[in-house]
């Protein structure tokens, strides 16, 4: 059966950031490459945040030209503190190293709508 192993352990399109150095690296790389970023600030103890993971995997597959990052605020406190993340889940859409949109709370349809709108605006600008 072809692809059977992949179905059981699909490769995540979401990159886990577990240090300040990795955060700086991915944001810097994406900025250099002109790649938009979607960040999920999460916590292992936050059930609404954890429940968003499968949805975000689906979104990440739908937008291969966007870098999806996940960051546990308890594991990387420096980043959470620096960016003043106070509630989970918090979602950021970033471009050129800076947030262009923020959403607090587990609202899948709103997140999808905002990411879709943002990605379409980038594609239109890129085509112009």
C-alpha positions as CSV (number, residue, x, y, z in Angstrom):
1,X,0.0,0.0,0.0
2,X,1.7,3.2,-1.2
3,X,2.1,6.0,1.3
4,X,0.7,3.9,4.1
5,X,3.5,5.0,6.5
6,X,3.0,8.6,5.7
7,X,-0.7,8.4,6.6
8,X,0.2,7.2,10.1
9,X,3.0,9.8,10.6
10,X,2.4,12.7,8.3
11,X,5.3,15.2,8.2
12,X,4.2,18.4,9.9
13,X,4.3,21.5,7.8
14,X,4.4,23.5,11.1
15,X,7.8,24.3,12.5
16,X,8.2,24.1,16.3
17,X,10.2,27.0,17.7
18,X,11.9,26.0,21.0
19,X,14.4,28.8,21.5
20,X,14.9,32.5,21.0
21,X,17.7,31.7,18.6
22,X,15.4,29.6,16.4
23,X,12.7,32.3,16.5
24,X,15.2,34.9,15.3
25,X,16.5,32.5,12.6
26,X,13.1,31.7,11.1
27,X,11.9,35.3,11.2
28,X,15.1,36.5,9.6
29,X,15.1,33.7,6.9
30,X,11.4,34.4,6.0
31,X,12.0,38.1,5.9
32,X,15.0,37.7,3.6
33,X,13.0,35.4,1.3
34,X,9.9,37.5,1.4
35,X,7.9,34.7,2.9
36,X,4.9,35.5,5.1
37,X,4.7,33.8,8.5
38,X,1.8,32.6,10.6
39,X,2.7,32.0,14.2
40,X,0.6,30.0,16.7
41,X,1.6,31.0,20.3
42,X,0.4,28.1,22.4
43,X,0.8,26.3,25.7
44,X,0.6,22.6,26.5
45,X,-1.9,23.2,29.3
46,X,-4.3,25.3,27.1
47,X,-6.8,22.9,25.6
48,X,-8.3,25.4,23.1
49,X,-4.8,26.0,21.8
50,X,-4.0,22.3,21.5
51,X,-7.3,21.7,19.8
52,X,-6.2,24.1,17.0
53,X,-3.2,22.0,16.0
54,X,-5.0,19.7,13.4
55,X,-6.7,22.8,11.9
56,X,-3.4,24.6,11.6
57,X,-1.9,21.5,9.9
58,X,-4.7,21.7,7.4
59,X,-4.1,25.4,6.8
60,X,-0.3,24.9,6.5
61,X,-1.0,22.3,3.7
62,X,-3.3,24.8,2.0
63,X,-0.7,27.5,1.9
64,X,2.7,26.0,1.0
65,X,4.1,29.5,0.4
66,X,3.6,30.5,4.0
67,X,5.9,29.6,6.9
68,X,3.8,28.2,9.8
69,X,5.5,28.4,13.2
70,X,4.3,27.2,16.6
71,X,5.8,28.4,19.8
72,X,5.0,27.2,23.3
73,X,5.1,30.3,25.5
74,X,6.2,28.3,28.6
75,X,9.2,26.8,26.7
76,X,10.3,30.0,25.0
77,X,9.4,32.7,27.6
78,X,11.9,35.2,26.2
79,X,10.0,35.4,22.9
80,X,6.5,35.5,24.6
81,X,7.6,38.2,27.0
82,X,9.4,40.3,24.3
83,X,6.3,40.2,22.1
84,X,3.9,40.7,25.0
85,X,1.9,37.5,24.4
86,X,-0.5,37.3,27.3
87,X,-3.3,34.8,26.2
88,X,-3.3,31.5,24.4
89,X,-3.9,30.8,21.7
90,X,-2.7,33.9,20.0
91,X,-2.1,34.0,16.3
92,X,0.1,36.4,14.4
93,X,0.4,36.9,10.7
94,X,3.8,38.4,9.9
95,X,5.5,40.0,6.9
96,X,8.9,41.5,6.7
97,X,9.6,40.5,10.3
98,X,6.7,42.4,11.8
99,X,3.1,41.4,12.7
100,X,0.5,42.7,10.3
101,X,-2.4,40.9,12.0
102,X,-3.1,39.4,15.4
103,X,-5.9,37.3,16.7
104,X,-6.5,36.0,20.2
105,X,-8.6,32.9,20.8
106,X,-9.5,29.6,19.1
107,X,-11.6,30.8,16.2
108,X,-10.8,28.6,13.2
109,X,-13.0,30.3,10.7
110,X,-11.7,33.8,11.5
111,X,-8.1,32.6,11.4
112,X,-8.7,31.0,8.0
113,X,-10.4,34.1,6.7
114,X,-7.6,36.4,7.8
115,X,-4.8,34.2,6.5
116,X,-6.7,33.7,3.2
117,X,-7.2,37.4,2.8
118,X,-3.6,38.2,3.7
119,X,-2.1,35.6,1.3
120,X,-4.4,36.8,-1.6
121,X,-3.3,40.4,-1.0
122,X,0.4,39.3,-1.2
123,X,-0.2,37.3,-4.4
124,X,-2.0,40.2,-6.0
125,X,0.9,42.5,-5.1
126,X,3.5,40.0,-6.3
127,X,1.7,39.6,-9.7
128,X,1.4,43.4,-10.2
